[in-house]
């Protein structure tokens, strides 16, 4: 279940990056990238704690 949250957050971040490129909005691109990085960190932490 926690993997689902990480995947959804990463997908939302990628959508933010793509939408930010279309609008030429560096702030939205940064927030999208931060969301993707946070989702990856959360996913890795979840996998490591499961072992």
N, C-alpha and C positions, 0 to 999 in steps of 0.2 A: 504494500500500500504506500509506503514512503517513497518507493521508486516512482510511483505514479506522480506524486507531488513534484519530485525533481524533474521528471520529464515534462510535465505541464509547465513548470516555471521556465525551463530551458526553451520550450516552444514559444512561450509568451515573450521571452527575451529576444529570441530571433525575430519574431514578428515586430517587436519594437524597433529593432535595428533596421529591418527592411522598411518599415513605415517611416522611420526617421531619415533614411536616405532619400526617400521619395519627397519628403517635405523639406529636405536640407536642414534638418534640426539636429545639431550636435548634442544637445541635452538629452533628447530622446534616444539617440544612439548610445550615449554613455549609460543611461539607465538600463537600456536593453542589454548592453554588454555586462554591466554589473549584475544584472539578474541572471544571466547565463553563467557567469563565473560563480556566483553564489549557489546556483543549482548544482553545478559540477562539484563544488566543495561539499555541499550537503550530501550528494550522492556518494561521493568517495568516503565521507565520514560514516555514512550508514553501512556501506559495505564492510569497512574495516571493523566496525563495532560488532557486526554479525559474525565475525570469525572467531 
